[in-house]
Amino acid sequence: SSLKGQICAQREIDLGSAVKSTGAMNSIHTKLPANKSFLKDSDLQVAWNALDKDRSGKLQGEEVREFFKAIFTYDVYKGGKIDKEFDMAGFKAMVEELHRKFPDWNVGGKLMEWARAQIPAAALKPAARDDGAPNKKALLVGINYLGSPNELGGCINDVRNEQQIITTVFGFKPENVLLLTEDQNDASKRPTCQNIKNGMRWLMSDLKPGDFVMFAYSGHGSQMPDTSNTEADGQNECICPVDCMDAPWPKNIILDDELNDTFYDNLPEGVKCLCIYDCCHSGSMEDLSCELRPVSASGAEGERAMINPSITPRYLRPYGQAAKDLVPIAARQQGADARPRAMRTASPDDGQKKLWVLSGCQDNQTSADATIGGKRQGALTWGIMKALNDHKYNLSYDELLDAVRTNLRGQYTQVPAMSSTCMTNFSATYLDGPSPEAAAKVSQGSRGLVPGLDGEGQNSNLMQIGLIVGGIAVGLALKHIF
């Protein structure tokens, strides 16, 4: 309250005088030491995009009021008329001036927390669209959990491979692909829970019949106790944003129910959607009514797989109380009282939905993060890329699933899964087939449009391991001889 009183008492001095003109802001900015630029330009741009709702290039009137409310949580103008305005330079200078005046008030943190919680249409650029032509958009999320005990190696490689193939082969414009990874020097592109949710809202906005949207996630998957009593097996599957361990679950995780709400319930009529989950326990991630089952639903199809020491499961143990609550559920699922996973009951609307979900494994399995062809990547994503490359990028969804399972069989225990809203969807062409330009290149023999597909999977890794072990054995034998 004392801070609020201080701000109120000094509003005309600290704020009013400072915002007299853009020229004054520029003057303040030029006098600040370099180390006062405490927010990156990319962060400021995110906040600016969220505030400049009319896209005028200036903050005016209610936009200015919103700016100060975002920081101080109340209206410093007390409902009065606002005749001040800022351009981008003045906005940056004012943020830095407030940071200097109120160093204990976390000005930058409060502003960015507010900005990232806004509807992403304000923070993200609208998708580029040719008038009248179908549009393709993609949200690609790859999380390696760098520097944490849960670190993986291939998830960022997965989504960068997917980015290249959909822009090179399947007609996605680069500006319509949102990539969330940890290796970008941009806080708005970090795969936090809030950024992923913002990205999902962006992905599902501004759509019309004929459009195609794609969501791909590579990272850890996990499970949460079902508190709603809607899951027969007592568990919810979830994906794990990079900040998932920063708070007790379910905060900062994204449950399969929310994924279903986003990609099934909110899918407009006539719009197609593909979701790919290269993570553990992902077989029924969106609980769709139709599934292409493996030869053995128990996963026995993969039990002949060879052991590969380079594999890391993409499974994250639940955090805190969630882990304790899962213990009795997991014990029950291993016994005579085990309950099968219940799929969505088919409804008349299902046939109108064009939604496909491709998962790395069955619900009771883990997905592999492995070194394949000398490159760290997910087994599912590698299997998809190889299948597309081998079949000239033109095959149906059920043909793709068969090819991916063939690529992984005997090398990995996981059995990829695919589900949709009706059986006829499986015969549709993957991502509507290559673009005319890519199809022409493929017909001329240019199949290898994406690098990193020349490896033969785990066999090559095991051969390398065998050669190393054999070399050590020979070396020891020679040492004894000589």
FENURUR-V948965 format. One record per backbone hydrogen bond with DSSP energy under -1.0 kcal/mol. NH is the residue of the N-H (numbers start at 0). CO is the residue of the C=O. E is the energy in kcal/mol with one decimal. If there is no record, write none. Layout:
<<NH,CO,E> <NH,CO,E>>
This chain:
<<4,0,-2.6> <5,1,-2.3> <6,2,-2.6> <7,3,-2.7> <8,4,-2.7> <9,5,-1.8> <13,9,-3.9> <14,10,-1.9> <15,10,-3.6> <16,11,-1.6> <18,14,-2.0> <24,20,-1.5> <25,21,-2.5> <26,22,-2.0> <27,23,-2.4> <28,24,-2.7> <29,25,-2.1> <30,26,-1.1> <35,32,-1.9> <36,33,-1.7> <37,35,-2.2> <43,39,-2.2> <44,40,-2.1> <45,41,-1.6> <46,42,-2.1> <47,43,-2.8> <48,44,-2.7> <49,45,-1.7> <50,46,-1.8> <51,47,-3.2> <52,50,-2.4> <54,51,-1.3> <58,85,-2.7> <62,59,-2.4> <64,60,-1.8> <65,61,-2.4> <66,62,-1.8> <67,63,-1.9> <68,64,-2.2> <69,65,-2.1> <71,67,-3.0> <72,68,-2.0> <77,74,-1.5> <79,76,-2.3> <85,58,-1.7> <90,86,-2.6> <91,87,-2.4> <92,88,-2.2> <93,89,-2.4> <94,90,-2.3> <95,91,-2.0> <96,92,-2.3> <97,93,-2.8> <98,94,-2.0> <99,95,-1.8> <100,96,-2.4> <101,97,-2.5> <104,101,-1.8> <109,105,-2.6> <110,106,-2.3> <111,107,-2.4> <112,108,-2.3> <113,109,-2.0> <114,110,-2.4> <115,111,-2.4> <117,114,-1.2> <121,118,-2.3> <123,119,-3.3> <132,129,-2.4> <136,211,-2.2> <137,175,-2.2> <138,213,-2.7> <139,177,-2.8> <140,215,-3.1> <141,179,-2.2> <142,217,-2.3> <147,144,-1.9> <150,147,-1.4> <151,143,-2.5> <157,153,-2.0> <158,154,-1.9> <159,155,-1.9> <160,156,-2.3> <161,157,-2.4> <162,158,-2.5> <163,159,-2.1> <164,160,-2.3> <165,161,-2.4> <166,162,-1.7> <167,163,-2.1> <168,164,-2.4> <169,164,-1.0> <171,165,-2.3> <175,172,-2.2> <176,173,-1.5> <177,137,-2.9> <179,139,-2.9> <180,188,-1.1> <185,183,-2.1> <188,185,-1.7> <189,186,-1.1> <191,189,-2.5> <195,191,-2.5> <196,192,-2.2> <197,193,-2.7> <198,194,-2.5> <199,195,-2.3> <200,196,-2.1> <201,197,-2.4> <202,198,-2.7> <203,199,-1.9> <204,201,-1.4> <209,269,-2.9> <210,207,-2.1> <211,134,-2.7> <212,271,-2.7> <213,136,-1.8> <214,273,-2.7> <215,138,-2.3> <216,275,-2.9> <217,140,-2.7> <218,277,-1.2> <220,313,-2.0> <221,237,-2.1> <223,235,-2.9> <225,233,-2.4> <233,230,-1.7> <235,223,-3.5> <237,221,-2.0> <238,253,-2.2> <239,219,-1.6> <241,190,-2.3> <243,240,-1.9> <245,242,-1.8> <250,247,-1.4> <252,249,-1.6> <253,238,-1.9> <255,236,-2.5> <258,254,-1.8> <259,255,-2.5> <260,256,-2.3> <261,257,-2.2> <262,258,-2.7> <263,259,-2.3> <264,259,-1.7> <265,260,-1.3> <266,263,-1.2> <270,267,-1.8> <271,210,-2.5> <272,353,-2.5> <273,212,-2.1> <274,355,-2.5> <275,214,-2.5> <276,357,-2.5> <277,216,-3.0> <278,276,-1.2> <279,313,-1.9> <280,364,-2.2> <284,281,-1.6> <286,283,-1.2> <289,419,-2.2> <291,417,-2.6> <298,295,-1.9> <301,298,-1.8> <302,299,-1.5> <304,301,-1.7> <305,409,-1.3> <310,307,-1.7> <311,368,-2.3> <313,366,-2.5> <314,312,-1.3> <315,220,-2.0> <321,318,-1.3> <322,319,-1.1> <324,320,-2.4> <325,321,-1.3> <329,325,-3.1> <330,326,-2.2> <331,327,-2.1> <332,328,-2.2> <334,331,-1.4> <337,334,-1.5> <343,286,-1.1> <349,346,-1.6> <351,348,-1.6> <352,349,-1.2> <355,272,-2.4> <356,418,-2.5> <357,274,-3.0> <358,416,-2.9> <359,276,-2.2> <364,361,-1.9> <368,311,-1.8> <369,376,-2.5> <371,374,-3.0> <374,371,-1.4> <376,369,-2.9> <378,367,-2.2> <381,377,-2.7> <382,378,-2.5> <383,379,-2.4> <384,380,-2.6> <385,381,-2.7> <386,382,-2.1> <387,383,-2.6> <388,384,-2.3> <389,385,-2.8> <390,386,-1.7> <391,388,-1.2> <392,387,-3.6> <393,390,-1.6> <396,427,-1.8> <397,425,-2.2> <399,395,-2.5> <400,396,-2.4> <401,397,-2.1> <402,398,-2.2> <403,399,-2.7> <404,400,-2.5> <405,401,-2.0> <406,402,-2.2> <407,403,-1.7> <408,404,-2.0> <410,407,-2.1> <411,407,-2.1> <416,358,-1.8> <418,356,-2.2> <419,289,-2.5> <424,421,-1.4> <425,422,-1.3> <426,423,-1.1> <427,424,-1.7> <429,394,-2.5> <431,428,-2.2> <432,429,-2.6> <434,168,-3.2> <438,434,-3.0> <439,435,-1.8> <440,436,-1.7> <441,437,-2.6> <442,438,-2.3> <444,441,-1.9> <445,440,-2.4> <446,444,-1.6> <448,446,-2.4> <460,456,-1.2> <461,457,-3.1> <462,458,-2.2> <463,459,-2.1> <464,460,-2.5> <465,461,-2.9> <466,462,-2.4> <467,463,-2.2> <468,464,-2.8> <469,465,-2.8> <470,466,-2.4> <471,467,-2.3> <472,468,-2.3> <473,469,-2.4> <474,470,-2.4> <475,471,-2.4> <476,472,-2.1> <477,473,-2.6> <478,474,-2.0> <479,475,-1.8> <480,476,-1.8> <481,477,-2.8>>
